[in-house]
Amino acid sequence: MESTNRLTSDPLTTQPASTQPVTIDSLLDHVQASPARLGKTRLIGIDGPAGSGKSTLADRFAARAEARGLRTLVLHMDDLYAGWDGAVQGFALLRDHVLTRLADGREGRYRRYDWAAGAYAELHLVPATVELLIVEGVTSCDRDADRWQSLKIWIETTNEVRLDRGIERDGEALRDRWLDWMRWERDHFATENTRSRANLVVDGDPTLPHDPDLELITKSVNLPHDSAAS
């Protein structure tokens, strides 16, 4: 990301680069102070390469949001992909059946993809009354979602760390699948310019001291200036 601004402590501000952690609560303050763009819902997208820590970060945001009483839902892009080759189709399902419907004041809906069965399974509903929707996964911050997002987050770490995490989770038998995916997502992110369009670039394997449940370490911050917190 070209911006060298960095987020510091509450109240939310952008300042020159520092080594201070960013609090998740300060980011939520910013999101809540910004206008809802998805009907009555505010949308946070968390994108970045596989194995970088997206789902963990989404869960931490959800925990802090729920602690302040926000009706919150986390949607995992893995539940929309039709297998290893289904990421683009998965985003289309997100856009057409969840985001577009919420923007129109209707409930979103999607069927969870069952990776073991190789088919879409039970129906899930996303109520129009959800106050904060957190979508995590590769393609979650594709350009077609820009109009609805209150915050776009990119999280990254080294290829070695990511692959080790993936093999630990999925097993050695899927190493080639992981390598193919890593090559595909690299090209997809370049086409979408995903990292440069993000509001925050987050370190997915930080060494700086911080409380991982409450704070994150950013590499750059570029927040929109349409909220009372700006």
C-alpha positions in Angstrom: 0.0 0.0 0.0 1.4 3.4 -0.9 0.1 5.2 2.2 2.6 5.4 5.0 0.0 6.6 7.6 -0.5 4.5 10.7 -3.3 4.2 13.2 -2.5 4.9 16.8 -4.6 5.0 19.9 -8.2 6.1 20.7 -9.7 8.4 19.6 -9.1 7.0 16.1 -6.5 9.1 14.1 -4.1 8.6 11.3 -0.6 9.6 12.0 2.9 9.0 10.7 4.2 5.4 11.0 4.8 4.1 14.5 5.2 0.8 16.3 2.1 1.2 18.4 -0.6 -1.6 18.1 -4.0 -0.6 16.7 -7.0 -1.5 18.8 -9.8 -3.4 17.3 -12.2 -1.2 19.3 -10.9 2.0 17.6 -11.5 0.4 14.2 -15.0 -0.5 15.2 -15.5 3.1 16.5 -14.6 4.3 13.0 -16.9 1.8 11.3 -19.8 2.8 13.5 -19.2 6.5 12.9 -19.3 5.9 9.2 -22.6 5.7 7.3 -24.1 2.3 6.7 -23.5 1.3 3.1 -25.3 -2.0 3.0 -28.9 -1.2 3.8 -28.8 -0.8 7.6 -25.7 -3.0 7.8 -22.1 -2.0 8.1 -19.7 -4.4 6.2 -16.1 -5.3 7.0 -14.2 -7.3 4.4 -11.1 -9.2 5.4 -9.0 -10.4 2.5 -5.5 -11.7 1.9 -3.7 -14.8 0.9 -4.7 -18.2 2.2 -3.2 -19.0 5.6 -2.5 -15.4 6.5 -5.0 -15.3 9.5 -8.2 -14.0 8.0 -10.6 -16.2 9.9 -8.8 -15.6 13.2 -9.0 -11.9 12.7 -12.7 -12.0 11.8 -13.5 -13.9 15.0 -11.6 -11.3 17.1 -13.5 -8.4 15.4 -16.8 -10.3 16.0 -16.0 -10.8 19.7 -15.2 -7.1 20.2 -18.3 -6.1 18.2 -20.6 -8.4 20.2 -19.0 -7.1 23.5 -20.4 -3.7 22.6 -23.9 -5.1 21.8 -23.7 -5.1 18.0 -25.8 -7.8 16.2 -22.9 -9.3 14.3 -22.5 -12.1 11.8 -19.3 -13.6 10.3 -19.5 -15.1 6.8 -16.7 -17.3 5.5 -16.0 -17.3 1.8 -14.9 -20.9 2.1 -18.6 -21.7 2.6 -19.4 -20.2 -0.8 -16.6 -21.6 -3.0 -17.6 -24.6 -5.0 -14.4 -26.3 -4.1 -10.8 -25.4 -4.9 -11.7 -23.8 -8.3 -14.8 -22.0 -7.1 -13.6 -18.7 -5.6 -14.8 -16.4 -8.4 -18.2 -18.2 -8.4 -18.2 -17.9 -4.6 -17.8 -14.1 -4.8 -20.6 -13.9 -7.4 -22.9 -15.7 -4.9 -21.9 -13.3 -2.1 -22.5 -10.3 -4.3 -25.8 -11.4 -5.9 -27.5 -13.3 -3.1 -26.2 -11.6 0.1 -24.8 -8.1 -0.5 -27.3 -7.0 -3.2 -30.2 -8.3 -1.2 -29.1 -6.6 2.0 -28.6 -3.3 0.1 -32.2 -3.6 -1.0 -33.4 -4.1 2.6 -34.0 -7.9 2.1 -32.4 -10.8 3.9 -29.4 -12.3 2.3 -29.2 -16.1 1.7 -26.7 -18.6 0.6 -26.1 -22.4 0.7 -23.0 -23.6 2.5 -20.7 -25.7 0.3 -19.9 -29.1 1.8 -16.3 -29.8 0.7 -16.5 -33.4 1.7 -19.7 -34.1 -0.2 -18.7 -31.8 -3.1 -22.1 -30.1 -3.2 -24.0 -27.2 -1.8 -25.9 -28.1 1.4 -28.2 -26.3 3.9 -29.5 -22.8 3.4 -28.2 -19.9 5.6 -30.0 -16.6 6.1 -28.4 -13.2 6.7 -31.1 -11.0 8.4 -31.4 -7.5 7.1 -31.3 -6.5 10.8 -27.6 -7.5 11.2 -25.7 -4.4 12.3 -22.3 -5.6 11.4 -21.4 -8.2 8.7 -17.9 -9.4 8.6 -16.9 -11.3 5.4 -13.6 -13.1 5.5 -11.8 -14.9 2.7 -10.1 -14.6 -0.6 -12.2 -12.5 -3.0 -14.1 -10.8 -0.1 -12.7 -7.5 -1.1 -13.1 -7.7 -4.8 -13.9 -4.4 -6.5 -17.6 -5.2 -6.9 -18.0 -5.1 -3.1 -16.4 -1.6 -2.7 -19.6 0.3 -2.8 -20.9 -1.5 0.3 -17.8 -1.8 2.5 -17.2 0.3 5.5 -13.7 -1.1 6.1 -11.5 -3.2 3.8 -8.7 -5.1 5.6 -5.8 -7.0 4.0 -3.8 -9.4 6.1 -0.5 -11.0 5.0 2.5 -13.1 6.1 5.2 -15.0 4.3 4.5 -17.8 1.8 6.4 -20.2 4.1 4.3 -19.4 7.1 1.1 -19.6 5.1 2.0 -23.0 3.5 3.0 -24.5 6.8 -0.3 -23.4 8.3 -2.2 -24.9 5.4 -0.5 -28.2 5.5 -0.9 -28.4 9.2 -4.6 -27.9 8.8 -5.3 -29.9 5.6 -2.6 -32.5 5.5 0.4 -33.2 3.3 -1.7 -34.8 0.7 -3.1 -31.4 -0.3 0.3 -29.7 -0.7 -0.1 -29.5 -4.5 -3.6 -28.1 -4.2 -2.3 -25.4 -1.8 0.5 -24.5 -4.2 -1.9 -24.2 -7.2 -4.2 -22.1 -5.0 -1.3 -19.8 -4.0 -0.4 -19.2 -7.7 -4.1 -18.5 -8.6 -4.7 -16.1 -5.8 -1.5 -14.2 -6.5 -2.8 -13.5 -10.1 -6.3 -12.7 -8.8 -5.1 -10.2 -6.2 -2.9 -8.5 -8.9 -5.9 -8.2 -11.2 -8.2 -6.8 -8.4 -5.4 -4.7 -6.9 -6.7 -5.9 -3.6 -3.8 -5.0 -1.3 -3.5 -1.4 -2.6 -7.2 -0.8 -2.3 -7.4 -1.9 1.4 -7.8 0.5 4.2 -5.5 -1.4 6.5 -2.6 -3.8 5.8 -2.2 -6.1 8.8 0.7 -8.3 9.8 -0.5 -11.8 10.0 2.5 -13.1 12.0 3.6 -10.1 14.1 6.6 -10.1 16.4 5.9 -6.8 18.1 4.4 -7.1 21.6 0.6 -6.7 21.6 -2.6 -8.2 22.9 -3.9 -10.3 20.0 -7.5 -10.4 21.3 -7.7 -6.6 21.5 -5.0 -5.3 19.1 -3.4 -5.8 15.7 -0.2 -4.7 14.1 -0.6 -2.8 10.9 1.9 -2.1 8.1 -0.2 0.8 6.7 -3.5 2.5 7.2 -5.6 4.6 4.7 -9.0 5.2 6.2 -11.9 6.9 4.4 -12.7 10.4 5.6 -16.5 10.1 5.6 -17.1 9.6 9.3 -17.2 11.6 12.5 -14.1 9.8 13.6 -12.0 11.1 10.7 
